[in-house]
């Protein structure tokens, strides 16, 4: 879990830095690729749950 926490902290720091900058440091295509990879990881984790746990509520 520590690796994931460190990764999220690094992403948050990069986002904060980018928001404070007037010149983007990362091209939009790269940002979209990172977001798609994160979405794929989240979807894989959801798919790995037993069907009963997938239902909200």
C-alpha positions as CSV (number, residue, x, y, z in Angstrom):
1,X,0.0,0.0,0.0
2,X,2.9,2.3,0.6
3,X,3.9,2.3,-3.0
4,X,0.4,3.3,-4.1
5,X,0.3,6.1,-1.4
6,X,3.7,7.4,-2.6
7,X,2.5,7.3,-6.2
8,X,-0.7,9.2,-5.4
9,X,1.3,11.8,-3.4
10,X,3.7,12.3,-6.3
11,X,0.8,12.7,-8.7
12,X,-0.9,15.2,-6.4
13,X,2.3,17.2,-6.1
14,X,2.7,17.2,-9.9
15,X,-0.9,18.4,-10.3
16,X,-0.4,21.2,-7.8
17,X,2.8,22.3,-9.5
18,X,1.1,22.2,-12.9
19,X,-1.8,24.3,-11.6
20,X,0.5,26.9,-10.3
21,X,2.4,27.1,-13.6
22,X,1.3,29.2,-16.6
23,X,3.2,27.0,-19.0
24,X,2.3,23.3,-19.0
25,X,5.1,20.9,-18.2
26,X,3.4,17.8,-19.5
27,X,1.7,17.6,-22.9
28,X,-2.0,17.0,-22.8
29,X,-1.6,13.6,-24.6
30,X,0.7,12.4,-21.8
31,X,-1.8,13.5,-19.2
32,X,-4.6,11.6,-21.0
33,X,-2.5,8.5,-21.2
34,X,-1.8,8.6,-17.5
35,X,-5.5,9.1,-16.7
36,X,-6.4,6.2,-19.0
37,X,-3.8,3.9,-17.3
38,X,-5.2,4.9,-13.8
39,X,-8.8,4.2,-15.0
40,X,-7.7,0.8,-16.4
41,X,-6.1,-0.1,-13.0
42,X,-9.2,1.0,-11.1
43,X,-11.4,-1.0,-13.5
44,X,-9.2,-4.1,-13.1
45,X,-9.5,-3.8,-9.3
46,X,-13.3,-3.5,-9.6
47,X,-13.4,-6.5,-12.0
48,X,-11.4,-8.5,-9.5
49,X,-14.1,-8.1,-6.8
50,X,-16.7,-10.8,-6.3
51,X,-19.9,-9.8,-8.1
52,X,-21.8,-9.3,-4.8
53,X,-19.2,-6.6,-3.7
54,X,-19.4,-4.7,-6.9
55,X,-22.9,-3.5,-6.2
56,X,-23.1,-0.1,-4.5
57,X,-25.3,0.1,-1.4
